[in-house]
Every structure is written in C-alpha cells, then in structure tokens.
Amino acid sequence: MIITWTDTAKAKLIEKTQEQDGYLKLKYDTEGCGCVVNGVPTLWFVSELDDDDQKVETNAGDIYVEKSKQIFMDDIMKIDFVKDANCFQLKSPGGMLNPRMGFVKKVH
C-alpha cells in the first residue's frame, strides 16, 4: 500500500496534531454505517495502536491501517486537504474514496 500526502494536507496534519505524541491511523470507520462493508475512511489520532494495525510509511510519517480492513482500501492513495471545505480527502487513481474525510483526535 502506498499513501502520499499533498503539501497542504501535511501542513494541516501538523497543525491538528501539534506535535503531540500519538499515532495516526487511517481508520475504516463502520460505526453507524450498518455493516462492515459500508464503512468510511477517517483519520484518527490515537494514543495506542490495536493488534490489527499495520504500519504504512508515507511522505508525512507513518500511518497505521487495520490489516483486516485493507480490503476496502486501494493500493495507491493520496491524502489532500481542501481549505474551502475544511476537510481532508482520500483519493486513488480509481477515484474519490472519501471527499470529506474527518479527523478524530482520540489522544489522552
């Protein structure tokens, strides 16, 4: 899996994490979606990792993806930030995976 960040997205990530200790996850969030196949990719900043989390190196540092949910992701993805919408976007060569990707801070 290859994940790259645009310069705009990297700057926003630094602003949101404010150099706090934690791990960045690309979480396939299924809460409130009905079932596991109806999830939505979301950025989570967490204090601890889960056993299923697998490290992916990016141009903005490491990000973790649940191994069991990688089937719902593409092999090549890009994370961007849209200032007008104030949100991240997750794209792949095949199209938009999440045009309004949230950022959830779960650091203690």
Buried (B, 14 or more C-beta within 10 A) or exposed (E): BEBBBBEBBBEBBEEBBEEEEBBBBBBBBBEEEEEEEEBBBBBBBBEEBEEEBBEBEBEBEEBBBBEEBBEBBBEEBBBBBBEEEEBBBBBBEEEEBBBEBBBEEEBE
